[in-house]
Amino acid sequence: MSDHIRVVCENLGDMLEVAPGTSLSQIAARLMQGPYPFLAATVDNRLRELDYKIDAPATVRFVDITSFAGSRVYQRTAWFILQKAVHDLYPTQKLHIRHSLGRSGFYCEIEGIEHLSDEQVATLRERMDAIIAADYPIHRHRMLTSEVRALYARQGFDDKIALLDTRPQLYSEFYTLDDIFGYFYGAMAPSTGYVRLFDIAPYYNGFYLALPLREAPDTLHRNIEQQKMFGIFQEYQSWVRLMGVPTVGAVNAKVLAGDAGGLIKIAEALHERKFAWVADEIYRANLTHGTRMVLISGPSSSGKTTSAKRLAIQLGVLGLKPVMISLDDYFVDRDKTPLDTNGEYDYEALEAIDLELFNDHLRRLMAGQSVDIPRYDFITGRRTWHNAPLTLDEQSILIIEGIHGLNPQLTPSIPDSQKLRIYISCFTSVAMDNLSRIATTDNRLLRRLVRDYTQRGNDAAATLSRWPSVRRGEERHIFPYQENADIMLNSSLFYEISVLRPHAEKILREVPDTIPEYDEAQRMLRLLDRFTPILPDEIPPTSILREFIGGSSFEY
């Protein structure tokens, strides 16, 4: 009887025989690797680091930077290297990875340094290069949480301690890199040498860390001319710091202290104030420029629909008559929807919209005619009709919401002077800790998981399987136009993941371990576990969050 273990290796398309205790890195060494090194691997659809040892028959799929999972490993490893470099050069200062900037970059600051010079940034880059060249191993450790807390205290990691204290566990894990330690809430590369490409440039009060694009790993994305989006991130991060909730641990502490209702009221009041301000801007544009049309765009699950409805209320207060149209209602029937490169329905493509019908309706509406508007049934995938004609008069203003609102090809016949463009997204402002941000895509995915399950008949596995296609579509059809916006709005609520947790946990646990989406489901469950749950009782019926969890006073 053989004492070897059979491993089905999806990268090889074949089966290997390995001795018990063989590590993933040892298996990887037997494979013909591509141009980019393997960073981690899924074992039975669960992401593991390369030092993970196989002790039972398993199915293995190695990932590199070209996959979403591998790209995240690369980012986390680069952040750890950056932490090490800052520690070496500024041992008494704290690094803050504030937020994303561009498609694969991050805005960072060093506490206590108001402005980094070109020379300081060059020195930081050189130190990172030296750390990468030294190829320091990155080790994962598991210890009693009390011991980990003591280690964090010696390093001054108050942000990480807050999270440990509010989500207590007997044991906790952390990583070491030479003489420093930390944690980044996900798999890491085996050593610093796996980060092959990066750059640092001075930006605002700190610097910009550029990393390779997933779909172009040999290219650094240095296009950071995103002043509007940068301003939104800065505004909201300053605001949550002022409110005393910049990190998950701080939010949890307030919830555990019984202040969840207060958090909800403050966050919702800020939203209401923002919508009132935007309505004022639209009203002024209508008076001074003859603006008749408001185009609202944003990626999936940004809260575009509720935002449009709340803006309509504020515009009504100012004496305008808002008329609303959703681009989703102009989807072609599902069997006519274009396919992406993977053969999946590409709902994010502009061609998924019946542009001829849409523009015909716009022309007729702007001419004062009455128009019957379609309605798209997401369950049947077919168009139905409202049988409630729309008409515009002199006080009317047309609000159109949909992912292509900022694309000039959507409304070519309407003069720019008659249009005001708004970009809405869920710019997550609360961080896990000073070095680990919560991706806006993860926040939006949680919203979509809950909404798809309750309103569109899709289980978590179906939503997760489509999410990579959704993201690819956003990268092609939405993000290139976001700086065309006249106004940007942040639809995130700093308390919302705490509310989404019980809704999303239930459906994520239904994802079986027999499909590739299992790992993503487990990753999202680990994210949710960091949050203290909040009951939705005090969330107002007009909240953006009600669009996803239900209980809204708006009709969708």
Protein Blocks (a to p, Z undefined) as FASTA:
>chain_A
ZZbdcdddfknopacdddehiafklmmmmpccdfbdcfbdceehiacdfkbccfbdcddd
dddfkbmklmmmmmmmmmmmmmmmmmmmmmmbccddfbdedjbbcddddehiabdcfklm
mmmmmmmmmmmmnopacddddddfklmmmmmmmnopaklmmmmmmmccfbdcdddehjac
cdehiacdfbfklpmbdcdddehjlccdddddfklmkbccfbfcbfklmmmmmmmmmmmm
mnopabfklmmmmmmnopmmmmmmmmmmmmmmmmmmmmmmmmmmmmmnopabdcddddeh
klmmmmmmmmmmmmmmnopacddddfklmpccfklpccdfkopacfkbmklpcfklmmmm
mmmmmnopacddddddfknopacdfkiacdddfkbccddddfklmpmklmmmbcfklpcc
dddddddfbdfblmlccdfklmmmmmmmmmmmmmnopafklmmmmmmmmmmmmmmmmmmm
mmmpfbdcdfbdfklmmmmmmmmmmmmmmpcfkbfklmmmmmmmmmmmmpccddfklpcf
kbmklmmngoiabdZZ
